[in-house]
């Protein structure tokens, strides 16, 4: 049953589009609830987005990010976040993925401690996908979700509630609109739509089970953006008659500006925050975007930018130290590898990379980690079980860590190879084609690519092409002639197009990438211009 509003609001609410299940999700009461969120928080959202642009202009003019002087008292103060709920004390392995019914069932049944149902980077936000995802989660919360695969007839059902992973939901970031719902003539925030609609239908049922609801909040850049989310969650609790602090959140530290405000972000959400997460791929993307005009901050090809690089190691260790000092979880990042069938040697090499990554995380003091594929859960679980006998490692304070501003912004050294350049082109085209076709989570060369990894490839191409004097490792100039040759070589790299997700939109994806890389200014997000092409 849907929640009852304290004071339903009426007004100009327009739904654009039709999708199966829509009427049961977008009830009049749900629409009034979403409209109330929009009217209350849209002006502040726009102010926060304007502040992002002003900060980026400062960076483009040569400025560098740094710890804020006006918030020094927060960083040096003696305070902790509110106690964590029992369901979130042990998060040693979390699985993430999109919100289609099969994925929801498999993830909740996977044996992971937590499933992050993702409306953001691993979901292409078509109207049909968003409505289907909300329907699937409503049924999952009620224990009634089932799915039969049309191609095989295999039937999927949920395990008993006490055997399921804890459900967390990631809405879209502040920068994205939801064009299918307009309030007073303006599109609602995608994040408010995702989180608000889920909370409206499920918050009371989850609270009754002592399961939150719990959320992951993406792509924050400042404490003010964290405060905005806190105000939203406060408002939802009041409207749905939930206790203050019932809704809990974990924040992804996946932008370079945010790493300088981790104490401040924890403080802004201190009555409800459960932890911070090393969103490593978006963090690399943000580093490139932040320093898009800094010739001395150009990164080497993606495969060389690993978590052992000094600037990423500093980011990870500072996050652990900050979280544990304040009593919050410090979550590790994603292992993007997926099992390689038919090649035992290659599969073992991929698994060795996952083992090394998870061992690094647990040894450093992380309280848990992410995987993209259920087959990696036992591997990650074994490593954390062996090295972390307690539910978490918040007692590991990492007082040995000392990180400066320069440690966080010094780029890694390396090269750009022809394989790396053409690989970026291929990943961008293949991912964008699939995304335009409604698939936001795409296996490419045995890695699970999502919007974050595609953004690294896209922004690297732009920065390399707009930085004079760069050369490949073999001496070839990095210029638009090289890009054209990479496009010409795509057919041989793609092989049989019929096997590629979104094959019918490959040419469209090439056109989008070509325009984005030739543009004089780096587009903030790949998904902004691409969203206009979605139904």
Wavefront OBJ file of the C-alpha trace (Angstrom):
o trace
v 0.000 0.000 0.000
v 1.290 3.473 -0.818
v 2.142 5.870 1.952
v -0.401 8.466 3.059
v 0.600 12.084 2.577
v 0.294 14.541 5.409
v -0.802 17.313 3.057
v -1.222 16.257 -0.593
v -0.515 19.056 -3.067
v -2.258 19.663 -6.369
v -1.163 21.714 -9.340
v 0.332 21.514 -12.799
v 1.781 17.985 -13.006
v 2.382 16.507 -16.446
v 3.439 12.925 -17.179
v 4.909 12.512 -20.662
v 5.059 8.934 -21.875
v 3.540 5.533 -21.211
v 5.136 2.390 -19.831
v 3.836 -0.916 -18.447
v 3.031 -0.622 -14.746
v 2.988 3.162 -14.815
v -0.516 3.626 -13.426
v 0.242 1.572 -10.333
v 3.436 3.493 -9.587
v 2.508 7.052 -10.540
v -0.686 7.244 -8.536
v -2.216 10.675 -7.884
v -0.811 10.610 -4.344
v 2.665 9.636 -5.580
v 2.629 12.415 -8.169
v 1.568 14.948 -5.547
v 4.410 13.762 -3.315
v 6.969 14.157 -6.118
v 5.575 17.575 -7.012
v 6.032 18.645 -3.405
v 9.684 17.592 -3.509
v 10.236 19.482 -6.750
v 8.604 22.697 -5.570
v 10.515 22.727 -2.321
v 13.991 21.742 -3.510
v 14.349 22.633 -7.200
v 15.538 26.223 -6.562
v 18.277 24.956 -4.253
v 19.279 22.240 -6.731
v 19.695 24.845 -9.440
v 21.776 26.997 -7.091
v 24.040 24.043 -6.329
v 24.472 23.283 -10.046
v 25.339 26.934 -10.673
v 27.957 26.716 -7.914
v 29.466 23.689 -9.665
v 29.861 25.707 -12.836
v 31.485 28.585 -10.983
v 33.928 26.242 -9.284
v 34.824 24.602 -12.600
v 35.456 28.041 -14.110
v 37.927 28.657 -11.273
v 39.712 25.402 -12.116
v 39.697 26.206 -15.837
v 41.398 29.517 -15.036
v 44.254 27.659 -13.339
v 42.888 27.284 -9.813
v 43.426 24.126 -7.783
v 41.080 22.339 -5.374
v 42.021 22.487 -1.701
v 40.658 21.990 1.798
v 38.270 24.794 2.760
v 39.369 27.379 5.292
v 35.787 28.286 6.249
v 35.084 24.724 7.442
v 38.289 24.099 9.384
v 36.323 23.852 12.648
v 34.363 20.889 11.272
v 37.547 19.072 10.243
v 39.266 19.655 13.581
v 36.186 19.188 15.779
v 35.524 16.198 18.035
v 32.287 14.659 16.759
v 30.946 11.398 15.356
v 28.075 10.331 13.150
v 24.971 8.699 14.625
v 25.173 4.972 15.484
v 24.747 2.628 12.531
v 21.711 0.331 12.257
v 22.241 -3.384 12.841
v 21.509 -4.242 9.205
v 24.442 -2.107 8.024
v 27.132 -3.138 10.504
v 28.569 -5.810 8.182
v 28.895 -4.740 4.546
v 31.982 -6.698 3.568
v 30.791 -7.512 0.049
v 28.238 -5.483 -1.882
v 26.968 -6.218 -5.377
v 25.702 -3.490 -7.662
v 23.655 -3.533 -10.816
v 20.622 -2.259 -12.699
v 17.020 -2.603 -11.579
v 15.483 -5.026 -14.074
v 13.535 -7.852 -12.368
v 16.031 -10.628 -13.127
v 18.942 -8.586 -11.787
v 17.016 -7.587 -8.667
v 16.199 -11.221 -7.855
v 19.693 -12.527 -8.595
v 21.377 -9.757 -6.609
v 19.142 -10.135 -3.556
v 19.717 -13.910 -3.703
v 23.451 -13.607 -4.429
v 24.937 -14.102 -0.971
v 26.331 -10.568 -0.879
v 25.718 -8.563 2.267
v 24.203 -5.642 0.326
v 22.662 -5.130 -3.105
v 22.812 -1.589 -4.453
v 19.917 -1.256 -6.892
v 21.218 1.291 -9.350
v 19.079 3.862 -11.152
v 22.262 5.741 -12.035
v 25.397 4.609 -13.885
v 24.293 1.056 -14.737
v 20.767 1.940 -15.860
v 19.902 3.607 -19.143
v 17.114 5.964 -17.982
v 14.491 5.162 -20.574
v 11.001 5.714 -19.224
v 10.249 2.008 -19.538
v 13.406 1.077 -17.585
v 12.658 3.509 -14.772
v 9.048 2.424 -14.317
v 9.969 -1.272 -14.578
v 12.693 -0.749 -11.984
v 10.341 0.925 -9.532
v 7.774 -1.856 -10.057
v 10.423 -4.538 -9.482
v 11.626 -2.948 -6.252
v 8.094 -2.511 -4.920
v 7.462 -6.220 -5.482
v 10.869 -7.152 -4.059
v 10.212 -5.235 -0.841
v 6.908 -7.074 -0.514
v 8.533 -10.428 -1.293
v 6.382 -11.101 -4.361
v 8.838 -10.440 -7.201
v 9.094 -13.249 -9.764
v 10.494 -13.393 -13.275
v 10.428 -15.901 -16.128
v 13.095 -15.522 -18.803
v 11.302 -15.492 -22.171
v 14.257 -17.000 -24.045
v 14.751 -20.005 -21.722
v 11.593 -20.288 -19.643
v 13.698 -20.283 -16.459
v 11.740 -19.024 -13.469
v 13.327 -16.776 -10.836
v 11.975 -16.204 -7.317
v 13.278 -14.553 -4.167
v 14.798 -16.400 -1.259
v 13.258 -15.874 2.197
v 13.765 -12.337 3.485
v 16.358 -13.302 6.104
v 18.525 -14.865 3.364
v 18.499 -11.820 1.102
v 21.083 -9.082 0.743
v 20.209 -5.771 2.365
v 18.668 -3.481 -0.246
v 20.138 -0.053 -0.937
v 19.042 2.226 -3.782
v 21.156 4.677 -5.769
v 19.205 7.483 -7.455
v 20.577 9.614 -10.252
v 22.829 12.568 -9.427
v 21.801 16.192 -9.000
v 22.803 17.103 -12.570
v 20.231 14.892 -14.310
v 16.617 15.782 -15.099
v 13.670 13.429 -15.560
v 12.035 14.754 -18.715
v 8.973 12.505 -18.483
v 7.627 14.257 -15.377
v 7.126 18.011 -15.442
v 5.927 20.087 -12.523
v 4.775 23.652 -13.162
v 6.361 23.433 -16.606
v 9.821 22.226 -15.508
v 11.365 18.754 -15.499
v 11.786 17.216 -12.072
v 15.238 16.210 -10.833
v 16.055 12.630 -11.819
v 17.418 11.978 -8.339
v 14.296 13.277 -6.612
v 12.153 11.174 -8.937
v 14.118 7.967 -8.265
v 14.588 8.340 -4.522
v 11.269 10.022 -3.832
v 9.169 7.470 -5.702
v 10.989 4.542 -4.097
v 10.600 6.032 -0.621
v 6.932 6.859 -1.165
v 6.053 3.264 -2.022
v 8.505 1.379 0.208
v 9.756 3.431 3.155
v 7.136 2.341 5.651
v 7.387 -1.338 4.689
v 11.180 -1.275 4.977
v 11.091 0.627 8.259
v 8.773 -2.044 9.672
v 11.427 -4.654 8.790
v 14.239 -2.520 10.274
v 15.728 -2.132 6.798
v 15.854 1.622 6.424
v 15.269 2.490 3.673
v 18.931 2.883 2.765
v 20.411 4.881 -0.109
v 23.661 5.518 -1.956
v 24.057 9.172 -2.998
v 26.202 9.778 -6.116
v 28.465 12.466 -7.555
v 28.312 15.009 -4.741
v 30.846 17.809 -5.036
v 30.388 19.739 -1.794
v 29.006 19.783 1.729
v 26.222 22.049 0.477
v 25.077 19.319 -1.904
v 25.155 16.847 0.986
v 23.097 19.276 3.056
v 20.553 19.443 0.245
v 20.170 15.658 0.310
v 19.849 15.772 4.092
v 17.076 18.353 3.803
v 15.314 16.160 1.229
v 15.498 13.108 3.483
v 14.280 15.142 6.466
v 11.323 16.308 4.387
v 10.473 12.769 3.263
v 10.535 11.515 6.853
v 8.119 14.225 7.932
v 5.781 13.673 4.985
v 5.704 9.898 5.459
v 5.534 10.102 9.271
v 8.816 8.270 9.812
v 11.158 8.816 12.770
v 13.878 11.401 12.247
v 17.023 9.706 10.957
v 15.161 6.619 9.709
v 16.432 7.077 6.149
v 20.152 6.275 5.995
v 22.648 7.152 3.288
v 26.127 6.281 2.100
v 27.841 8.901 -0.044
v 30.052 8.017 -2.971
v 33.218 10.091 -2.940
v 33.633 10.049 -6.688
v 34.465 13.638 -7.552
v 37.768 15.386 -6.956
v 36.195 18.405 -5.193
v 34.398 16.092 -2.742
v 37.594 14.442 -1.496
v 38.545 17.782 0.056
v 35.207 17.940 1.924
v 34.761 14.428 3.317
v 34.561 15.570 6.945
v 32.107 18.257 5.926
v 29.922 15.818 3.955
v 29.820 13.416 6.899
v 28.932 16.314 9.191
v 26.120 17.569 6.962
v 24.540 14.089 7.035
v 25.737 13.115 10.518
v 22.329 12.023 11.854
v 21.817 9.528 9.016
v 25.062 8.742 7.209
v 26.381 5.180 7.227
v 29.636 5.699 5.350
v 31.574 6.916 2.350
v 32.513 4.854 -0.687
v 35.548 5.063 -2.976
v 33.758 5.502 -6.299
v 37.047 5.071 -8.088
v 36.010 5.158 -11.752
v 33.912 8.303 -11.469
v 36.710 9.778 -9.350
v 39.204 9.309 -12.193
v 36.644 10.787 -14.595
v 36.207 13.768 -12.259
v 39.975 14.254 -11.999
v 40.190 14.516 -15.789
v 37.203 16.867 -15.975
v 38.399 19.080 -13.121
v 41.815 19.481 -14.751
v 40.608 19.579 -18.349
v 42.498 22.847 -18.911
v 45.652 21.832 -17.008
v 48.306 20.561 -19.392
v 50.406 19.255 -16.477
v 47.572 17.045 -15.173
v 46.989 14.840 -18.234
v 46.638 11.184 -17.222
v 48.010 8.193 -19.134
v 45.711 5.601 -20.665
v 43.021 4.106 -18.473
v 44.645 0.707 -17.886
v 47.624 2.421 -16.237
v 45.533 4.499 -13.812
v 45.093 1.940 -11.041
v 44.441 2.294 -7.318
v 48.141 1.757 -6.603
v 48.939 5.102 -8.244
v 49.965 7.602 -5.528
v 47.103 10.080 -6.008
v 44.500 7.300 -5.851
v 46.195 5.588 -2.910
v 46.128 8.911 -1.045
v 42.415 9.318 -1.806
v 41.596 5.825 -0.545
v 43.628 6.102 2.654
v 42.324 9.566 3.514
v 38.764 8.284 3.074
v 39.436 5.386 5.468
v 41.027 7.654 8.059
v 38.244 10.242 7.836
v 35.393 7.741 8.047
v 36.795 5.740 10.942
v 37.603 8.865 12.927
v 33.912 9.791 12.664
v 32.477 6.284 13.227
v 31.366 5.674 9.636
v 32.107 2.885 7.180
v 34.835 3.307 4.572
v 33.723 1.242 1.595
v 36.068 0.085 -1.137
v 35.477 0.237 -4.856
v 34.320 -1.817 -7.783
v 35.971 -4.863 -9.297
v 34.845 -4.555 -12.913
v 36.141 -7.958 -14.019
v 33.662 -10.657 -14.987
v 34.355 -14.391 -15.442
v 35.967 -15.358 -18.760
v 34.423 -18.517 -20.136
v 36.366 -20.856 -22.389
v 39.824 -19.563 -21.446
v 41.024 -20.828 -18.079
v 44.337 -18.987 -18.234
v 42.748 -15.624 -19.005
v 40.071 -16.216 -16.379
v 42.651 -16.946 -13.697
v 44.587 -13.806 -14.652
v 41.405 -11.743 -14.262
v 40.612 -13.336 -10.900
v 44.168 -12.665 -9.736
v 43.598 -8.956 -10.364
v 40.415 -9.079 -8.289
v 42.194 -10.905 -5.447
v 45.000 -8.359 -5.389
v 42.549 -5.460 -5.416
v 40.402 -6.832 -2.593
v 43.452 -7.768 -0.535
v 44.737 -4.211 -0.929
v 41.399 -2.828 0.255
v 40.969 -5.002 3.335
v 44.617 -4.543 4.338
v 44.295 -0.769 4.027
v 41.306 -0.779 6.381
v 38.233 -0.692 4.159
v 35.066 -2.115 5.725
v 33.787 -3.708 2.538
v 34.017 -3.776 -1.217
v 32.014 -3.869 -4.446
v 31.742 -6.498 -7.157
v 29.898 -6.351 -10.475
v 29.252 -10.079 -10.938
v 27.810 -12.698 -8.546
v 30.635 -15.129 -9.370
v 33.106 -12.763 -7.684
v 31.239 -12.687 -4.372
v 32.821 -15.872 -2.892
v 36.303 -14.669 -3.853
v 35.847 -11.235 -2.261
v 34.028 -12.699 0.747
v 36.848 -15.161 1.424
v 39.475 -12.417 1.429
v 37.487 -10.184 3.778
v 36.537 -13.106 6.041
v 40.189 -14.092 6.414
v 41.468 -10.572 7.049
v 38.461 -9.002 8.796
v 37.029 -11.329 11.482
v 34.962 -8.472 12.933
v 31.854 -7.068 11.168
v 33.852 -4.019 10.088
v 37.164 -2.246 10.695
v 36.018 1.073 12.097
v 38.501 0.525 14.929
v 41.364 0.799 12.400
v 41.961 4.539 12.657
v 44.896 4.809 10.223
v 46.578 7.480 12.310
v 49.694 6.803 10.234
v 48.098 8.473 7.202
v 49.092 12.036 6.350
v 47.686 13.325 3.070
v 48.231 16.794 1.626
v 46.496 18.694 -1.150
v 49.407 17.969 -3.470
v 49.192 14.226 -2.745
v 45.594 14.240 -3.984
v 46.187 16.118 -7.225
v 49.577 14.886 -8.429
v 48.897 12.924 -11.638
v 50.154 9.425 -12.300
v 52.908 8.919 -14.826
v 52.567 6.667 -17.838
v 52.021 6.499 -21.557
v 49.328 6.494 -24.215
v 49.544 3.527 -26.560
v 47.708 3.032 -29.824
v 45.863 0.147 -28.194
v 44.835 2.405 -25.320
v 43.658 5.199 -27.619
v 41.665 2.913 -29.909
v 40.361 1.012 -26.893
v 38.890 4.229 -25.506
v 37.160 4.872 -28.825
v 35.745 1.344 -28.886
v 34.492 1.462 -25.285
v 32.805 4.827 -25.855
v 31.070 3.713 -29.037
v 29.992 0.304 -27.763
v 28.778 1.597 -24.422
v 26.955 4.587 -25.877
v 25.250 2.420 -28.512
v 24.011 0.041 -25.820
v 22.944 2.929 -23.567
v 20.961 4.540 -26.385
v 19.319 1.149 -26.912
v 18.276 0.953 -23.253
v 21.149 -1.033 -21.713
v 23.300 0.769 -19.136
v 25.534 -2.093 -17.989
v 27.580 -3.654 -20.795
v 30.266 -6.384 -20.787
v 33.141 -5.337 -23.072
v 36.300 -7.440 -23.262
v 35.434 -9.174 -19.982
v 34.969 -5.946 -18.052
v 31.571 -4.704 -16.907
v 31.425 -1.189 -18.300
v 28.968 1.421 -17.074
v 28.616 5.165 -17.523
v 31.557 5.879 -15.204
v 34.099 3.835 -17.148
v 32.767 5.152 -20.456
v 33.202 8.677 -19.086
v 36.890 8.023 -18.384
v 37.384 6.917 -21.978
v 35.402 9.858 -23.374
v 37.075 12.577 -21.288
v 40.534 11.135 -21.878
v 39.991 11.302 -25.624
v 38.858 14.921 -25.399
v 41.741 15.995 -23.160
v 44.369 14.177 -25.208
v 43.047 15.645 -28.457
v 42.887 19.183 -27.043
v 46.351 19.131 -25.435
v 48.966 20.273 -27.927
v 52.090 18.213 -28.371
v 50.940 14.833 -27.047
v 52.242 11.696 -28.747
v 51.525 8.019 -28.517
v 54.171 5.750 -27.052
v 55.397 5.038 -30.606
v 55.769 8.738 -31.449
v 52.531 9.162 -33.419
v 50.946 12.597 -32.799
v 47.678 12.532 -30.865
v 45.406 14.527 -33.155
v 42.083 14.297 -34.939
v 43.658 12.367 -37.802
v 44.434 9.657 -35.244
v 40.805 9.738 -34.129
v 39.609 9.334 -37.714
v 41.880 6.324 -38.166
v 40.496 4.857 -34.951
v 36.958 5.231 -36.307
v 38.049 3.553 -39.553
v 39.564 0.679 -37.572
v 36.403 0.164 -35.515
v 34.810 -2.489 -37.752
v 37.769 -4.818 -37.261
v 37.674 -4.258 -33.491
v 33.904 -4.732 -33.253
v 33.755 -7.942 -35.276
v 30.268 -9.360 -35.764
v 27.987 -6.424 -34.961
v 24.975 -8.677 -34.537
v 26.455 -9.874 -31.236
v 26.934 -6.363 -29.846
v 24.300 -4.789 -27.556
v 22.795 -1.776 -29.312
v 24.222 -2.787 -32.692
v 21.593 -0.787 -34.576
v 22.811 2.417 -32.904
v 26.555 2.045 -33.508
v 26.642 4.712 -36.227
v 24.620 7.082 -34.064
v 27.051 6.513 -31.193
v 30.019 7.250 -33.466
v 28.398 10.529 -34.479
v 27.791 11.548 -30.862
v 31.364 10.728 -29.843
v 32.776 12.553 -32.861
v 30.854 15.719 -31.967
v 31.780 15.534 -28.280
v 35.491 15.081 -28.961
v 35.594 17.921 -31.520
v 33.741 20.363 -29.231
v 35.828 23.259 -27.928
v 34.514 22.700 -24.385
v 34.396 19.355 -22.627
v 30.782 18.328 -22.027
v 30.212 17.808 -18.294
v 28.544 14.420 -18.710
v 28.157 12.059 -21.652
v 24.620 11.280 -20.525
v 23.413 14.889 -20.814
v 23.427 15.173 -24.634
v 22.686 11.459 -25.034
v 19.586 11.645 -22.811
v 17.809 13.779 -25.405
v 17.929 10.732 -27.714
v 16.211 8.361 -25.254
v 12.515 7.557 -25.197
l 1 2 3 4 5 6 7 8 9 10 11 12 13 14 15 16 17 18 19 20 21 22 23 24 25 26 27 28 29 30 31 32 33 34 35 36 37 38 39 40 41 42 43 44 45 46 47 48 49 50 51 52 53 54 55 56 57 58 59 60 61 62 63 64 65 66 67 68 69 70 71 72 73 74 75 76 77 78 79 80 81 82 83 84 85 86 87 88 89 90 91 92 93 94 95 96 97 98 99 100 101 102 103 104 105 106 107 108 109 110 111 112 113 114 115 116 117 118 119 120 121 122 123 124 125 126 127 128 129 130 131 132 133 134 135 136 137 138 139 140 141 142 143 144 145 146 147 148 149 150 151 152 153 154 155 156 157 158 159 160 161 162 163 164 165 166 167 168 169 170 171 172 173 174 175 176 177 178 179 180 181 182 183 184 185 186 187 188 189 190 191 192 193 194 195 196 197 198 199 200 201 202 203 204 205 206 207 208 209 210 211 212 213 214 215 216 217 218 219 220 221 222 223 224 225 226 227 228 229 230 231 232 233 234 235 236 237 238 239 240 241 242 243 244 245 246 247 248 249 250 251 252 253 254 255 256 257 258 259 260 261 262 263 264 265 266 267 268 269 270 271 272 273 274 275 276 277 278 279 280 281 282 283 284 285 286 287 288 289 290 291 292 293 294 295 296 297 298 299 300 301 302 303 304 305 306 307 308 309 310 311 312 313 314 315 316 317 318 319 320 321 322 323 324 325 326 327 328 329 330 331 332 333 334 335 336 337 338 339 340 341 342 343 344 345 346 347 348 349 350 351 352 353 354 355 356 357 358 359 360 361 362 363 364 365 366 367 368 369 370 371 372 373 374 375 376 377 378 379 380 381 382 383 384 385 386 387 388 389 390 391 392 393 394 395 396 397 398 399 400 401 402 403 404 405 406 407 408 409 410 411 412 413 414 415 416 417 418 419 420 421 422 423 424 425 426 427 428 429 430 431 432 433 434 435 436 437 438 439 440 441 442 443 444 445 446 447 448 449 450 451 452 453 454 455 456 457 458 459 460 461 462 463 464 465 466 467 468 469 470 471 472 473 474 475 476 477 478 479 480 481 482 483 484 485 486 487 488 489 490 491 492 493 494 495 496 497 498 499 500 501 502 503 504 505 506 507 508 509 510 511 512 513 514 515 516 517 518 519 520 521 522 523 524 525 526 527 528 529 530 531 532 533 534 535
